[in-house]
Amino acid sequence: MANPLDPRAAELLKLLVERYIHDGQPVGSRTLSRAGSLSLSPATIRNVMADLDELGLVVSPHTSAGRVPTSRGYRYFVDQLLTPELLGDAEQQRIAGILAGSQRKNDDLMQAASSLLSQLTAMAGVVTLPRRNLAILRRIEFLPLSGNRVLAILVVNQREVQNRVIHTDRAYGADELEHYANALNEHFSGRDLVGLRRALADEALDAQNRVNLVLREAAAMASRAMDDDFRPAGDYMLAGGTNLMGFQELGDVGRLRGLFEVLDRKRELLNLFDQCLDADGVQIFIGEESGYRVLDEVSVVTAPYYVDGEVAGRLGVIGPTRMAYNRIIPLVNQTARLLSAGLNEDR
């Protein structure tokens, strides 16, 4: 919204959103006159509500005399009127205790984070698996295929295997490809994929200057095998998806089916999280802001987690647009901070 609301309209919108989040029922002007700190008559409040309606911040559902926030109204509330609450000591200690990284595998920590978010919010908790930062190359192999194609087999982290088909400008023999793989494994095994991509580019340039054909060809082929959206298998960890069935506004069977299909396919949700992968701080998508029709009735609150100072992935909460943002935002932010601490222990 380009122009800020006047104080009276802003106060009434804040009261309406907070009451609707709490009760889940359309809010009438008489309710606002009793709940607000402003000394306004119901008639004056009705006039202000009509103005908010015209601005697209609230709407009257069906024939109800009350109003509910629109996605645009929630956005104004979150950006301009919201004061996130402070987490209590007990809640902070619970999060810290669950996400302590000592003696725990990374996958266990991320699964614990998604389950924790689900439990604390009674919504769905999501943690995307690291796209780049935690992926360590253990070994690479190349096998010739027909039609100027090469199969690249990457062993990443401990036992994870990724297969990539590379299209080349000529045919390669098995002995030649084995020679390239041996050179790469000798020079680059144990490197993380972010640093490895940079090292391969530098190595290809240095090899060209040294006229070292094997390393130049091997570096170029490996670079093609590792595209920018490398992500370990599994994509994300989801907990509490069935919690969404408990919300009245998501109770339509067709809508829920579509939402669960999105969660199952993963593509749309991963694209949504990737939109803010490199952004700092909490990011919020409210209703149709996601760009996916099936997510029009939900909000997604996300925050990045870090490994070695770089964004490794994001975690968040999926729930109805009528969520307690003042509580969800600090929960997501604190969980991301403590997951980062756990993942960075003993590295």
N, C-alpha and C positions, 0 to 999 in steps of 0.2 A: 504494500500500500504506500503510495507516494507521500500522502500528507498524514501527519499524526492526528489522532482524535483529540478533541478538547477534553479537559480533565473529567467532566461529568460523563461524557459518553464512554471514555476509557474505563472509568470506575464501574459503570453499569455493565460494560462488556466483561470486565474481569469477574464481577459478581455472578453474572449469568453463566460464564464458562465454569467457574468453580462449583456453582450449585449443580449444573448439569453433570459435571464429572462425578460429583458425589452421589447424586440421586438417580441419574439416568432418565429423568423425566423432563419434558418441555417446561421451561421456566416462564411464568407469567409476570406481569408488571406488579401485581399485588404482592407476590412473593419477594420480588426485588425491593419493593418499598419497605417491607418488614426487615429484610436481611441487610440492606445497605447502610453505610454510614452517612449517606447524603439524606437531607431532609427534603425529599421530593414527593409530590403527590403521584398516585398511580396514573393520572392523566398525563403529567409531564413525562413520566417514565415511558408511557406508551408512545409518546411523540419521539423520544430518543430512540426507542426500539425500532420505530418505523424508519428513522434515519439509518440505523445500523443495518436494517434489512435492505434498504436501498443501496447501501455500500457493499452488500454481499457478504457481510460478516455474520449475520444470523438469518434464520429462515423459520417459517412456521410450517411444521410437518402436518400434512393432511388438513383437517379443519380445526386443529387445536388452537386455542387462544394463546398458548405459550410458544416460546421460540427455543431453538437449539443452535449451537454454533455451527457454522460451515467450516470447511477446511481452511478457508481464508481467515475466518474468525479465530480458529485455533492458531494459525500462523501468527496473526497479530498478537494474540495472547502470549505465545511462547517467546516471540522476539522482543516485545515491548513491555509486557506487564508481569511476567513470571519472575518469581523469586525462588530459586531452588532451595529446598530445605537442607539442613545439615544432617548428615547421618549420625545416629547415636553411637556411642562407644561400643555397645554390645554388637551392633550390626557391623561396624567396621572390624571388630575383632573376629567376628564369624567369617567375614569375607577373607580376611588375612589368614586365618587358620586353615581354611579350605584350600587357599591358593598358595600356600607355602611350597616353594619349589624343591626343597631339599629331598633327594632320593626319589623324585618322581619323574616319570617320562613326560615329554612335552605333550603327547597326545592325551595323557591322563589329566594334565593341568587344563587343557582346553575343553575336554569333556566336563571336567568339574566346573569350569567357568560357565558353560552353557546351562548345566543343571542348576547351578547356584542362581543364575539370573531368572530361570524359570520359577524356582522355589520362592525367591524374594518378591517377585512381581505377580505371580499366578498367571503369567503369560508365557509366550514362547521365547526361549533363550537361544541365541545363535552365535557361534564363533566360527569365522572362516579360518581354514587352515592356512598356514603361511604360504604365500604365493612364491616368495623368492628367498627371504633371508635365512630360513632354517634349512634350506635344501643344499645338502653337501654331496658333490659328485664322488662316488666311490670307484666307479669303473664305467667305461664306455666301449661298446663294440659296434662294428659296422658289418653288415651282410649285404651282398649284391642282390638286387631284384631285377626283374625284366623291365624294359622300357626306360633305361637311364634313371633308375630309381635305386635308392640305397636305404636299407632299414637300419636306423640308429637305435641301439639298445642302451639306455642309461640306467645304471644302478645308483640310486640316490638314497642318502641317509643310510639306514642299516640294511633293509631288505627290499626297499621299494623299487619297482622296475617300471620304467616308462619306455614305450616304443614310439618312435617317430619315423615316418617315411619321408625321405628327402628326395626331391627332384633335382637331378644334376644335368649338366650340359653335355655329359658324355658317359659312356659305360665304364665302370670300375671293376677290376678283377678282385677275387677274394684275397689273394696274397697282398695286393696293393692296399686294400682296406685294412687288413690286419696290421700292416706296417704303420698306417696312420693311427690306428687305435692304440698300438703299443707306444707310439710317441706321445700321444695325449695322456695316457695313463701314467707314463713315466714323469711327465712334467706337471700335470694338473690334478691328479687324484687328491682328494681331500679338500679341494677349494669349494667355497660356497658359490652358487650359481650367479649371484650378482657380480662378485669380484671376478669370477671366471669369464663372464662375457667380456668384461673390460680387458682382462689379460689376453684373451684370444685375439681381440682386435689389435692390441699392441704387438702380440707375437706374430700375427700375420704380416704386419708392417715391417717389423724387425727382420723376419725371415725373408721377406722380399728383398730387403736391402742386403741381406747376407746370401741371397740366392739359395736359401735352404728350402728346396722344393717340398720335402716331406712335411716339415712343420707348417709351411704356408698352406698346403693343401689340407692338412689335418685340422688346422685351426679354422679354416674357412668352412669345412664340412661340419665341425662340431658347433660352430656358431649358428649354422642353419638348423641344427638339430635342437637347439635350445632357444625357443622363441620367448618373447617377453612375458606371455601369460602362462609360463610354467607354473603349475600348481600340483602339489602332491595329490594322489588319489583320495577321494572322499569329499573334497571341496569344502564342506562345512559340517559342523556338528550342531544338531538341533535337539533341544530338549523341551518338553512341555507343549508340543503342538496341539495336543488334545485339550489343553487349557482354553484354547480359543473357542471351543464349543460351549463354554459356560457363559459367554457374553450374549446378551439378548440381541444386540445389533448385528451380531455375526451368526445368528441362529438359523438363517435361511439355508436350507439343505444345499441348494444349487450353488450359493455363494461359498459355503464352506467347502464343497467338493472342489470348486475351482481353486480356492486358496490352498488346499492340501495338495492338489496337483502341482501347483507352483512350488511348494516346499519339496515335493518329491522330485520334480524335474531339476530343480536347483538353478537353472540357467538365469531366469529373471531375477531371482534374489541375489545371485552372485553378481550380475550386472549392476544391480542397485548398490550393493556394497562396494563394488569396484569404482563406482562414480566418485566415491569419497575416500578411496584407499590412501591417497597421498595428502588428504586434508588433515589439519590438526584439529583436535578437540572433538566435541560431540557434534554429530550431524543428525538432523531430524527430517524425515520425509513424512508428510501428513497427507493421508488420502491420495488424491489423484496426482500429487506432486511426484510420486514414484514413476509415473509414466506408464504403469501397467494397470489396465482396467480391473483386473482381479484383486488388486491391492487398494482399490479406491476407498474401502471401508476400514482400512487399518493404518496405523502409524508404525514407522520403524525408527528407533532411536539407536544410533551407533556411535562407537568411539574406537580409535585405533589402539592397538597394542604394539609395543616396540621390542626389537631385539638388536642389540649392539647399536642403539641410537637411531635405527631406521624403522619405518613402519613395516611390520611383518604381516599384519592382517587387521581385521576389525571384528568386534563383537557387538552384540546389541540385543534389543528386545523387540518383538513383534506383538502388537496388541491392537485393540480398537482405538479409533481416534479419540474416544472418550477415556483416555488414560490419565493418570495423575502425573503429569509431566514434571511437576516440582519434586516428586520423589523418584521417578524413573531416571531422570537425567543424572543426578548425583550417583545413583546406584550403578548405572552403566559406566560412568566416568571412573569411579573408584575401583570397580571390578577390572576395567582395562588397565588401570595403573598397577594394581597388584598382580595381575596376570603377567604384565611386562616384567615386574620384579622377579616373579617365580621363574619365568623362562630364561632370565639372564643370570640366575644363580649358577655358579660353578662353570660358566662358559669361558 
